[in-house]
Amino acid sequence: MMGQESAVIELGEEYVRTWGTDNVVKYPRARWIRDFLAPEASYPDIDFIPIDMSAVFTCFLDGNEYDLYERVDLDLGAGEVFPMMVIGAIPADPDAMVFGFDVNGGRVVLLGVEKWTLELVNSSFRSFVEFLHRFSVFIDADTGIEGRADRATELREELMEIDEGAFRSSQSWWAMAMVTLGAMESR
């Protein structure tokens, strides 16, 4: 058990080094695990997420349509409801595109607020946070356009090993983010 705790501490320290000490915010991990049906394995081992990651993710939702960690129950019709917790938004338009944690299945989805569309982003909250971490490492190490496409293609392949479902559609959130970086389709 001590070895596992040590590994989680090291992971947390690595994430904080990458995102910055004043660029992380805690989420109520223990309470969510207790209160929601999502499998415990779908949660990151850490109890925080990045606050802001330029073009791909932000927790800055003050004054927006939804608040951070607000529960949203989407009416899917026929008496079916999709419950999710707001965990962030797309920085360019945080009122229009919101990231949500599926409290029953553990997935991360992107909610298009205007038309109430849902898109799978990651198969688990754990893989979403890992994607954000690796994306941030990529951006921090970027030295310019030369070689970026090859590095982005390598990143895409690494991410596919973590969560292939995030790339099922060529129009998915992460597929489009990789194309923006210059990544080529899988080899």
MARTORRO-673309 format. One record per atom (N, C-alpha, C): residue number from 1; atom name; x, y, z; residue in one letter. Coordinates in steps of 0.05 Angstrom, whole numbers, plus 32768, in hexadecimal, padded with zeros to 4 digits. Layout:
% residues N
NUM, CA, X, Y, Z, a
...
% end
This chain:
% residues 187
1, N, 8010, 7FE8, 8000, m
1, CA, 8000, 8000, 8000, m
1, C, 8011, 8019, 8000, m
2, N, 8027, 8019, 800F, m
2, CA, 8038, 8030, 8011, m
2, C, 8044, 8037, 7FF6, m
3, N, 804C, 8022, 7FE6, g
3, CA, 8057, 8026, 7FCC, g
3, C, 8043, 8034, 7FB9, g
4, N, 8029, 802C, 7FBB, q
4, CA, 8014, 8038, 7FAB, q
4, C, 8010, 8056, 7FB3, q
5, N, 8010, 805B, 7FCD, e
5, CA, 800D, 8077, 7FD6, e
5, C, 8024, 8088, 7FCC, e
6, N, 803C, 807D, 7FCD, s
6, CA, 8054, 808B, 7FC4, s
6, C, 8052, 8091, 7FA6, s
7, N, 8048, 807E, 7F96, a
7, CA, 8045, 8082, 7F79, a
7, C, 8030, 8097, 7F74, a
8, N, 801B, 8099, 7F83, v
8, CA, 8006, 80AD, 7F7F, v
8, C, 8012, 80C9, 7F86, v
9, N, 8022, 80CA, 7F9B, i
9, CA, 802E, 80E4, 7FA3, i
9, C, 8041, 80ED, 7F8D, i
10, N, 8051, 80DA, 7F82, e
10, CA, 8063, 80E1, 7F6C, e
10, C, 8054, 80EB, 7F54, e
11, N, 803E, 80DD, 7F4D, l
11, CA, 802E, 80E5, 7F36, l
11, C, 8023, 8101, 7F3B, l
12, N, 8018, 8106, 7F52, g
12, CA, 800E, 8120, 7F59, g
12, C, 8023, 8136, 7F56, g
13, N, 803B, 8130, 7F60, e
13, CA, 8050, 8144, 7F5E, e
13, C, 8058, 8149, 7F41, e
14, N, 8058, 8134, 7F31, e
14, CA, 805E, 8137, 7F14, e
14, C, 8049, 8149, 7F07, e
15, N, 8030, 8144, 7F0C, y
15, CA, 801B, 8154, 7F00, y
15, C, 801D, 8171, 7F09, y
16, N, 8022, 8176, 7F22, v
16, CA, 8025, 8191, 7F2C, v
16, C, 803C, 819F, 7F1F, v
17, N, 8053, 8191, 7F1C, r
17, CA, 806A, 819C, 7F0E, r
17, C, 8062, 81A4, 7EF2, r
18, N, 8053, 8194, 7EE4, t
18, CA, 804B, 8199, 7EC9, t
18, C, 8037, 81B0, 7EC7, t
19, N, 8023, 81B0, 7ED8, w
19, CA, 800D, 81C4, 7ED6, w
19, C, 8013, 81DD, 7EE5, w
20, N, 8024, 81DC, 7EFA, g
20, CA, 802A, 81F3, 7F0B, g
20, C, 801A, 81F2, 7F24, g
21, N, 8026, 81FB, 7F3A, t
21, CA, 8019, 81FA, 7F54, t
21, C, 8000, 820B, 7F56, t
22, N, 8000, 8221, 7F48, d
22, CA, 7FE8, 8232, 7F49, d
22, C, 7FD6, 822D, 7F31, d
23, N, 7FD9, 8217, 7F24, n
23, CA, 7FC8, 8210, 7F0D, n
23, C, 7FBA, 81F5, 7F10, n
24, N, 7FB4, 81EE, 7F29, v
24, CA, 7FA5, 81D6, 7F2F, v
24, C, 7F8F, 81DC, 7F43, v
25, N, 7F7A, 81CD, 7F41, v
25, CA, 7F63, 81D0, 7F53, v
25, C, 7F5A, 81B4, 7F5C, v
26, N, 7F53, 81B1, 7F75, k
26, CA, 7F4A, 8197, 7F7F, k
26, C, 7F2D, 8192, 7F76, k
27, N, 7F27, 8178, 7F72, y
27, CA, 7F0C, 8170, 7F6E, y
27, C, 7F06, 815C, 7F84, y
28, N, 7EED, 8159, 7F8B, p
28, CA, 7EE6, 8148, 7FA2, p
28, C, 7EE6, 812A, 7F9C, p
29, N, 7EFE, 811F, 7F97, r
29, CA, 7F02, 8104, 7F8E, r
29, C, 7EF5, 80F0, 7FA1, r
30, N, 7EFC, 80F1, 7FBB, a
30, CA, 7EF1, 80DD, 7FCE, a
30, C, 7ED3, 80DE, 7FD0, a
31, N, 7EC7, 80F6, 7FCF, r
31, CA, 7EAA, 80F8, 7FD1, r
31, C, 7E9D, 80EE, 7FB8, r
32, N, 7EA9, 80F4, 7FA0, w
32, CA, 7E9D, 80EA, 7F87, w
32, C, 7E9F, 80CB, 7F86, w
33, N, 7EB5, 80C0, 7F8F, i
33, CA, 7EB7, 80A3, 7F8F, i
33, C, 7EA1, 8097, 7FA1, i
34, N, 7E9D, 80A3, 7FB7, r
34, CA, 7E89, 809A, 7FCA, r
34, C, 7E6C, 809E, 7FC0, r
35, N, 7E67, 80B4, 7FB2, d
35, CA, 7E4B, 80BC, 7FAB, d
35, C, 7E42, 80B3, 7F8F, d
36, N, 7E55, 80AE, 7F7D, f
36, CA, 7E4D, 80A9, 7F61, f
36, C, 7E52, 808C, 7F5A, f
37, N, 7E45, 8083, 7F45, l
37, CA, 7E47, 8067, 7F3C, l
37, C, 7E60, 8062, 7F2B, l
38, N, 7E6D, 8076, 7F21, a
38, CA, 7E84, 8072, 7F10, a
38, C, 7E99, 8061, 7F1E, a
39, N, 7EA5, 804E, 7F10, p
39, CA, 7EB9, 803C, 7F1C, p
39, C, 7ED0, 804C, 7F27, p
40, N, 7EDA, 8043, 7F3E, e
40, CA, 7EF1, 8052, 7F4A, e
40, C, 7F09, 8053, 7F37, e
41, N, 7F0D, 803F, 7F27, a
41, CA, 7F23, 803E, 7F14, a
41, C, 7F21, 8054, 7EFF, a
42, N, 7F09, 8060, 7EFB, s
42, CA, 7F06, 8075, 7EE7, s
42, C, 7F11, 8090, 7EF1, s
43, N, 7F16, 8092, 7F0B, y
43, CA, 7F20, 80AB, 7F16, y
43, C, 7F3F, 80AD, 7F15, y
44, N, 7F4A, 80C5, 7F11, p
44, CA, 7F67, 80C8, 7F14, p
44, C, 7F6F, 80C1, 7F30, p
45, N, 7F88, 80B9, 7F34, d
45, CA, 7F92, 80B3, 7F4E, d
45, C, 7F96, 80CD, 7F5E, d
46, N, 7F98, 80E3, 7F51, i
46, CA, 7F9B, 80FD, 7F5E, i
46, C, 7F80, 810B, 7F62, i
47, N, 7F7F, 811E, 7F74, d
47, CA, 7F66, 812B, 7F7A, d
47, C, 7F66, 8148, 7F70, d
48, N, 7F73, 814D, 7F5A, f
48, CA, 7F73, 8168, 7F4E, f
48, C, 7F76, 8167, 7F30, f
49, N, 7F6E, 817D, 7F23, i
49, CA, 7F70, 817F, 7F06, i
49, C, 7F7C, 819A, 7F00, i
50, N, 7F86, 819E, 7EE7, p
50, CA, 7F91, 81B8, 7EE0, p
50, C, 7F7B, 81CD, 7EDE, p
51, N, 7F82, 81E6, 7EE5, i
51, CA, 7F6E, 81FB, 7EE3, i
51, C, 7F6C, 8205, 7EC6, i
52, N, 7F82, 8209, 7EB9, d
52, CA, 7F81, 8215, 7E9E, d
52, C, 7F97, 8209, 7E8D, d
53, N, 7F90, 8201, 7E75, m
53, CA, 7FA3, 81F6, 7E62, m
53, C, 7F9E, 8202, 7E46, m
54, N, 7FA3, 821B, 7E44, s
54, CA, 7FA0, 822B, 7E2C, s
54, C, 7F87, 8224, 7E1B, s
55, N, 7F8B, 8217, 7E05, a
55, CA, 7F76, 8212, 7DF2, a
55, C, 7F65, 81FA, 7DF7, a
56, N, 7F6E, 81E7, 7E09, v
56, CA, 7F5F, 81CE, 7E0B, v
56, C, 7F4E, 81CB, 7E23, v
57, N, 7F53, 81D9, 7E39, f
57, CA, 7F44, 81D4, 7E52, f
57, C, 7F46, 81EB, 7E65, f
58, N, 7F30, 81F1, 7E73, t
58, CA, 7F31, 8205, 7E88, t
58, C, 7F1C, 81FE, 7E9D, t
59, N, 7F23, 8206, 7EB6, c
59, CA, 7F10, 8203, 7ECC, c
59, C, 7F04, 821F, 7ED3, c
60, N, 7F0E, 8234, 7EC5, f
60, CA, 7F04, 824F, 7ECA, f
60, C, 7EE7, 8251, 7EBF, f
61, N, 7ED4, 824E, 7ED0, l
61, CA, 7EB8, 824E, 7EC8, l
61, C, 7EA8, 8264, 7ED6, l
62, N, 7EB5, 8275, 7EE5, d
62, CA, 7EA7, 828B, 7EF3, d
62, C, 7E96, 829B, 7EE0, d
63, N, 7E7D, 829E, 7EE7, g
63, CA, 7E6B, 82AE, 7ED7, g
63, C, 7E61, 82A1, 7EBE, g
64, N, 7E67, 8287, 7EBB, n
64, CA, 7E5F, 8279, 7EA3, n
64, C, 7E45, 8269, 7EA8, n
65, N, 7E3C, 825C, 7E94, e
65, CA, 7E23, 824C, 7E96, e
65, C, 7E23, 8238, 7EAD, e
66, N, 7E3A, 822A, 7EB0, y
66, CA, 7E3D, 8216, 7EC5, y
66, C, 7E54, 821C, 7ED7, y
67, N, 7E52, 8212, 7EF0, d
67, CA, 7E67, 8215, 7F03, d
67, C, 7E78, 81FB, 7F04, d
68, N, 7E91, 81FE, 7F0C, l
68, CA, 7EA2, 81E8, 7F0F, l
68, C, 7E96, 81D5, 7F23, l
69, N, 7E95, 81BB, 7F1D, y
69, CA, 7E8B, 81A5, 7F2D, y
69, C, 7E6D, 81A7, 7F32, y
70, N, 7E5F, 81B6, 7F21, e
70, CA, 7E42, 81B6, 7F22, e
70, C, 7E37, 819D, 7F15, e
71, N, 7E22, 8192, 7F21, r
71, CA, 7E16, 817A, 7F16, r
71, C, 7E01, 8183, 7F01, r
72, N, 7E02, 8176, 7EEA, v
72, CA, 7DEF, 817B, 7ED4, v
72, C, 7DE2, 8161, 7ECD, v
73, N, 7DC8, 8160, 7ECE, d
73, CA, 7DB9, 8148, 7EC6, d
73, C, 7DAC, 814E, 7EAB, d
74, N, 7DB7, 8142, 7E96, l
74, CA, 7DAD, 8146, 7E7B, l
74, C, 7D96, 8134, 7E75, l
75, N, 7D80, 813F, 7E6D, d
75, CA, 7D68, 812F, 7E66, d
75, C, 7D6C, 8125, 7E4A, d
76, N, 7D6F, 810A, 7E48, l
76, CA, 7D73, 80FD, 7E2E, l
76, C, 7D59, 80F4, 7E22, l
77, N, 7D43, 80FA, 7E2F, g
77, CA, 7D29, 80F1, 7E25, g
77, C, 7D22, 80D6, 7E2E, g
78, N, 7D08, 80CF, 7E2C, a
78, CA, 7CFE, 80B5, 7E34, a
78, C, 7D05, 80AE, 7E51, a
79, N, 7D06, 80C3, 7E62, g
79, CA, 7D0C, 80BF, 7E7E, g
79, C, 7D29, 80B9, 7E84, g
80, N, 7D3A, 80BB, 7E71, e
80, CA, 7D57, 80B5, 7E75, e
80, C, 7D66, 80CF, 7E7B, e
81, N, 7D77, 80CE, 7E8F, v
81, CA, 7D87, 80E5, 7E97, v
81, C, 7DA4, 80DE, 7E97, v
82, N, 7DB5, 80F0, 7E8D, f
82, CA, 7DD2, 80EC, 7E8D, f
82, C, 7DDE, 8100, 7EA2, f
83, N, 7DE6, 80F5, 7EBA, p
83, CA, 7DF1, 8107, 7ECE, p
83, C, 7E0F, 810B, 7ECB, p
84, N, 7E18, 8124, 7ECD, m
84, CA, 7E34, 8129, 7ECA, m
84, C, 7E3C, 8140, 7EDD, m
85, N, 7E55, 8141, 7EE4, m
85, CA, 7E60, 8157, 7EF3, m
85, C, 7E72, 8168, 7EE0, m
86, N, 7E6D, 8182, 7EE1, v
86, CA, 7E7E, 8194, 7ED0, v
86, C, 7E9A, 8195, 7EDB, v
87, N, 7EAE, 818E, 7ECA, i
87, CA, 7EC9, 818E, 7ED3, i
87, C, 7EDA, 81A3, 7EC5, i
88, N, 7ECE, 81B1, 7EB2, g
88, CA, 7EDE, 81C5, 7EA3, g
88, C, 7ED0, 81CD, 7E89, g
89, N, 7EDE, 81DB, 7E79, a
89, CA, 7ED2, 81E5, 7E5F, a
89, C, 7EE8, 81EA, 7E4B, a
90, N, 7EE0, 81EF, 7E33, i
90, CA, 7EF3, 81F7, 7E1E, i
90, C, 7EF8, 8215, 7E21, i
91, N, 7F10, 821D, 7E24, p
91, CA, 7F16, 8239, 7E2A, p
91, C, 7F0B, 824E, 7E17, p
92, N, 7F0B, 8247, 7DFD, a
92, CA, 7F01, 825A, 7DE9, a
92, C, 7EE4, 8261, 7DED, a
93, N, 7ED4, 824F, 7DF8, d
93, CA, 7EB7, 8254, 7DFB, d
93, C, 7EAC, 8243, 7E12, d
94, N, 7EB3, 824A, 7E2B, p
94, CA, 7EAB, 8239, 7E41, p
94, C, 7E8D, 8237, 7E46, p
95, N, 7E7D, 8249, 7E3A, d
95, CA, 7E60, 8246, 7E3D, d
95, C, 7E54, 8233, 7E29, d
96, N, 7E63, 822D, 7E13, a
96, CA, 7E59, 821C, 7DFE, a
96, C, 7E61, 81FF, 7DFF, a
97, N, 7E7A, 81FA, 7E0A, m
97, CA, 7E85, 81DF, 7E0A, m
97, C, 7E90, 81D9, 7E26, m
98, N, 7E83, 81C6, 7E34, v
98, CA, 7E89, 81BF, 7E4F, v
98, C, 7E92, 81A2, 7E52, v
99, N, 7EA8, 819E, 7E60, f
99, CA, 7EB0, 8182, 7E66, f
99, C, 7EA1, 8178, 7E7E, f
100, N, 7E97, 8160, 7E7C, g
100, CA, 7E88, 8154, 7E92, g
100, C, 7E92, 8138, 7E99, g
101, N, 7E91, 8132, 7EB3, f
101, CA, 7E98, 8117, 7EBD, f
101, C, 7E7E, 8108, 7EC0, f
102, N, 7E7C, 80F2, 7EB1, d
102, CA, 7E64, 80E0, 7EB2, d
102, C, 7E65, 80D2, 7ECD, d
103, N, 7E53, 80D9, 7EDF, v
103, CA, 7E54, 80CF, 7EFB, v
103, C, 7E4C, 80B1, 7EFC, v
104, N, 7E40, 80A7, 7EE8, n
104, CA, 7E38, 808A, 7EE8, n
104, C, 7E4D, 8079, 7EDA, n
105, N, 7E58, 8082, 7EC4, g
105, CA, 7E6A, 8072, 7EB4, g
105, C, 7E88, 8079, 7EB7, g
106, N, 7E8E, 8091, 7EC2, g
106, CA, 7EAA, 8098, 7EC6, g
106, C, 7EB7, 80A5, 7EAE, g
107, N, 7EA8, 80A9, 7E98, r
107, CA, 7EB3, 80B5, 7E80, r
107, C, 7EB5, 80D4, 7E82, r
108, N, 7EC4, 80E0, 7E70, v
108, CA, 7EC3, 80FD, 7E6D, v
108, C, 7EB7, 8103, 7E52, v
109, N, 7EA3, 8115, 7E53, v
109, CA, 7E95, 811D, 7E3A, v
109, C, 7E97, 813B, 7E36, v
110, N, 7E92, 8143, 7E1E, l
110, CA, 7E91, 815F, 7E17, l
110, C, 7E74, 8165, 7E10, l
111, N, 7E68, 8178, 7E1F, l
111, CA, 7E4D, 8180, 7E1C, l
111, C, 7E4C, 8199, 7E0B, l
112, N, 7E3F, 8198, 7DF4, g
112, CA, 7E39, 81AF, 7DE4, g
112, C, 7E1F, 81BB, 7DEF, g
113, N, 7E22, 81D1, 7DFD, v
113, CA, 7E0B, 81DC, 7E0C, v
113, C, 7DF4, 81E5, 7DFB, v
114, N, 7DFA, 81F2, 7DE4, e
114, CA, 7DE4, 81FD, 7DD4, e
114, C, 7DD1, 81E7, 7DC9, e
115, N, 7DDC, 81D1, 7DBF, k
115, CA, 7DCB, 81BC, 7DB3, k
115, C, 7DCA, 81A3, 7DC5, k
116, N, 7DD6, 81A4, 7DDD, w
116, CA, 7DD6, 818E, 7DEF, w
116, C, 7DE2, 8175, 7DE2, w
117, N, 7DF9, 8178, 7DD5, t
117, CA, 7E06, 8161, 7DC9, t
117, C, 7E1B, 8157, 7DDD, t
118, N, 7E20, 813D, 7DDC, l
118, CA, 7E34, 8130, 7DED, l
118, C, 7E48, 8122, 7DDB, l
119, N, 7E61, 8126, 7DE1, e
119, CA, 7E77, 8118, 7DD2, e
119, C, 7E89, 810B, 7DE7, e
120, N, 7E90, 80F2, 7DE2, l
120, CA, 7EA3, 80E5, 7DF4, l
120, C, 7EBF, 80F2, 7DF0, l
121, N, 7ECB, 80FA, 7E06, v
121, CA, 7EE6, 8105, 7E05, v
121, C, 7EFA, 80EF, 7E0E, v
122, N, 7EF5, 80E3, 7E25, n
122, CA, 7F06, 80CD, 7E2F, n
122, C, 7EF4, 80B8, 7E3C, n
123, N, 7EFE, 809F, 7E3C, s
123, CA, 7EEE, 808A, 7E48, s
123, C, 7EEF, 808A, 7E67, s
124, N, 7F01, 809B, 7E72, s
124, CA, 7F01, 809E, 7E8F, s
124, C, 7F0D, 80B9, 7E97, s
125, N, 7F06, 80C2, 7EAF, f
125, CA, 7F11, 80DB, 7EB9, f
125, C, 7F2F, 80D8, 7EBC, f
126, N, 7F38, 80C0, 7EC4, r
126, CA, 7F54, 80BA, 7EC7, r
126, C, 7F63, 80BF, 7EAD, r
127, N, 7F59, 80B4, 7E97, s
127, CA, 7F67, 80B8, 7E7D, s
127, C, 7F65, 80D5, 7E74, s
128, N, 7F50, 80E3, 7E7A, f
128, CA, 7F4D, 80FF, 7E73, f
128, C, 7F64, 810F, 7E81, f
129, N, 7F68, 810B, 7E9A, v
129, CA, 7F7C, 8119, 7EA9, v
129, C, 7F98, 8112, 7E9F, v
130, N, 7F9C, 80F9, 7E98, e
130, CA, 7FB6, 80F0, 7E8D, e
130, C, 7FBA, 80FD, 7E72, e
131, N, 7FA6, 80FF, 7E61, f
131, CA, 7FA8, 810D, 7E48, f
131, C, 7FAF, 812B, 7E4C, f
132, N, 7FA2, 8138, 7E5F, l
132, CA, 7FA8, 8154, 7E64, l
132, C, 7FC6, 8157, 7E6D, l
133, N, 7FCF, 8144, 7E7D, h
133, CA, 7FEB, 8145, 7E87, h
133, C, 7FFE, 8142, 7E6F, h
134, N, 7FFA, 812E, 7E5F, r
134, CA, 800C, 8129, 7E48, r
134, C, 800B, 813F, 7E34, r
135, N, 7FF3, 814A, 7E2F, f
135, CA, 7FF0, 8161, 7E1D, f
135, C, 8000, 8179, 7E28, f
136, N, 7FFF, 817E, 7E41, s
136, CA, 800D, 8194, 7E4E, s
136, C, 802B, 8190, 7E4B, s
137, N, 8035, 8177, 7E50, v
137, CA, 8051, 8171, 7E4D, v
137, C, 805A, 8177, 7E30, v
138, N, 804A, 816F, 7E1D, f
138, CA, 8050, 8173, 7E01, f
138, C, 8053, 8191, 7DFB, f
139, N, 803F, 81A1, 7E05, i
139, CA, 8040, 81BE, 7E00, i
139, C, 8058, 81CB, 7E0D, i
140, N, 805E, 81C3, 7E26, d
140, CA, 8075, 81CE, 7E34, d
140, C, 808F, 81C8, 7E26, d
141, N, 8091, 81B1, 7E19, a
141, CA, 80AA, 81A9, 7E0C, a
141, C, 80AC, 81B3, 7DEF, a
142, N, 8097, 81BF, 7DE5, d
142, CA, 8096, 81C7, 7DC9, d
142, C, 80AA, 81DD, 7DC3, d
143, N, 80BA, 81D9, 7DAE, t
143, CA, 80CF, 81EC, 7DA7, t
143, C, 80C9, 81FA, 7D8D, t
144, N, 80B1, 81F5, 7D82, g
144, CA, 80AA, 8202, 7D69, g
144, C, 80A0, 81EE, 7D55, g
145, N, 809B, 81F8, 7D3D, i
145, CA, 808E, 81E9, 7D28, i
145, C, 809E, 81D1, 7D1F, i
146, N, 80B9, 81D4, 7D1E, e
146, CA, 80CA, 81BE, 7D14, e
146, C, 80C8, 81A6, 7D26, e
147, N, 80C0, 8190, 7D1B, g
147, CA, 80BE, 8177, 7D2A, g
147, C, 80A4, 8174, 7D3A, g
148, N, 8093, 8189, 7D3A, r
148, CA, 807B, 8187, 7D4A, r
148, C, 8067, 8172, 7D40, r
149, N, 8064, 8170, 7D26, a
149, CA, 8051, 815C, 7D1B, a
149, C, 8059, 8140, 7D23, a
150, N, 8073, 8139, 7D22, d
150, CA, 807C, 811E, 7D2A, d
150, C, 8078, 811A, 7D48, d
151, N, 807E, 812E, 7D58, r
151, CA, 807A, 812C, 7D75, r
151, C, 805C, 8129, 7D7B, r
152, N, 804B, 8138, 7D6D, a
152, CA, 802E, 8137, 7D71, a
152, C, 8023, 811B, 7D6A, a
153, N, 802E, 8110, 7D54, t
153, CA, 8026, 80F5, 7D4C, t
153, C, 802E, 80E1, 7D61, t
154, N, 8046, 80E4, 7D6D, e
154, CA, 804E, 80D2, 7D82, e
154, C, 803C, 80D5, 7D9B, e
155, N, 8035, 80EE, 7DA1, l
155, CA, 8023, 80F3, 7DB8, l
155, C, 8008, 80E6, 7DB3, l
156, N, 7FFE, 80E9, 7D9B, r
156, CA, 7FE4, 80DD, 7D94, r
156, C, 7FE5, 80BF, 7D98, r
157, N, 7FFA, 80B2, 7D90, e
157, CA, 7FFD, 8095, 7D93, e
157, C, 7FFF, 808D, 7DB1, e
158, N, 800D, 809D, 7DC1, e
158, CA, 800E, 8098, 7DDE, e
158, C, 7FF3, 809A, 7DEA, e
159, N, 7FE4, 80AF, 7DE2, l
159, CA, 7FC9, 80B3, 7DED, l
159, C, 7FB6, 809D, 7DE5, l
160, N, 7FB9, 8094, 7DCC, m
160, CA, 7FA8, 807E, 7DC3, m
160, C, 7FAD, 8064, 7DD3, m
161, N, 7FC5, 8060, 7DDC, e
161, CA, 7FCB, 8049, 7DED, e
161, C, 7FBD, 804B, 7E08, e
162, N, 7FB9, 8064, 7E12, i
162, CA, 7FAB, 8068, 7E2B, i
162, C, 7F8D, 8066, 7E28, i
163, N, 7F82, 8072, 7E12, d
163, CA, 7F65, 8072, 7E0E, d
163, C, 7F5F, 8074, 7DF1, d
164, N, 7F5E, 805E, 7DE4, e
164, CA, 7F59, 805D, 7DC7, e
164, C, 7F3E, 8069, 7DBF, e
165, N, 7F2B, 8066, 7DD1, g
165, CA, 7F10, 8070, 7DCC, g
165, C, 7F0F, 808E, 7DC8, g
166, N, 7F22, 809C, 7DD3, a
166, CA, 7F23, 80B9, 7DD0, a
166, C, 7F28, 80C1, 7DB3, a
167, N, 7F31, 80AE, 7DA2, f
167, CA, 7F37, 80B4, 7D86, f
167, C, 7F26, 80A4, 7D73, f
168, N, 7F10, 8099, 7D7D, r
168, CA, 7EFF, 8089, 7D6B, r
168, C, 7EF5, 8098, 7D53, r
169, N, 7EEF, 80B1, 7D57, s
169, CA, 7EE6, 80C2, 7D41, s
169, C, 7EFD, 80D5, 7D3A, s
170, N, 7F00, 80DA, 7D20, s
170, CA, 7F14, 80EE, 7D17, s
170, C, 7F0C, 810A, 7D1F, s
171, N, 7EF3, 810E, 7D27, q
171, CA, 7EE9, 8128, 7D2F, q
171, C, 7EE7, 812B, 7D4E, q
172, N, 7EF1, 8117, 7D5D, s
172, CA, 7EEF, 8118, 7D7A, s
172, C, 7F01, 812E, 7D85, s
173, N, 7EFC, 8136, 7D9D, w
173, CA, 7F0A, 814C, 7DAA, w
173, C, 7F28, 8148, 7DA8, w
174, N, 7F32, 8131, 7DB1, w
174, CA, 7F4F, 812D, 7DB2, w
174, C, 7F5A, 8129, 7D96, w
175, N, 7F4C, 811C, 7D84, a
175, CA, 7F56, 8119, 7D68, a
175, C, 7F5A, 8135, 7D5C, a
176, N, 7F47, 8147, 7D61, m
176, CA, 7F49, 8162, 7D56, m
176, C, 7F60, 8172, 7D63, m
177, N, 7F64, 816E, 7D7D, a
177, CA, 7F7A, 817B, 7D8B, a
177, C, 7F95, 8172, 7D80, a
178, N, 7F97, 8158, 7D7A, m
178, CA, 7FB0, 814D, 7D6E, m
178, C, 7FB5, 8158, 7D52, m
179, N, 7FA0, 815A, 7D42, v
179, CA, 7FA2, 8165, 7D27, v
179, C, 7FAC, 8182, 7D29, v
180, N, 7FA2, 8191, 7D3C, t
180, CA, 7FAA, 81AD, 7D40, t
180, C, 7FC8, 81AF, 7D46, t
181, N, 7FD3, 819A, 7D54, l
181, CA, 7FEF, 819A, 7D59, l
181, C, 7FFF, 8190, 7D41, l
182, N, 7FF2, 8185, 7D2D, g
182, CA, 7FFF, 817B, 7D16, g
182, C, 8003, 815D, 7D14, g
183, N, 7FF5, 814E, 7D26, a
183, CA, 7FF8, 8131, 7D27, a
183, C, 7FEC, 8125, 7D0E, a
184, N, 7FF9, 8110, 7D05, m
184, CA, 7FEF, 8100, 7CEE, m
184, C, 7FDE, 80EA, 7CF9, m
185, N, 7FCE, 80DD, 7CE8, e
185, CA, 7FBE, 80C6, 7CF0, e
185, C, 7FD1, 80B0, 7CFA, e
186, N, 7FC6, 809D, 7D09, s
186, CA, 7FD6, 8087, 7D14, s
186, C, 7FE5, 8079, 7CFE, s
187, N, 7FFC, 8070, 7D05, r
187, CA, 800D, 8062, 7CF2, r
187, C, 8004, 8046, 7CEF, r
% end
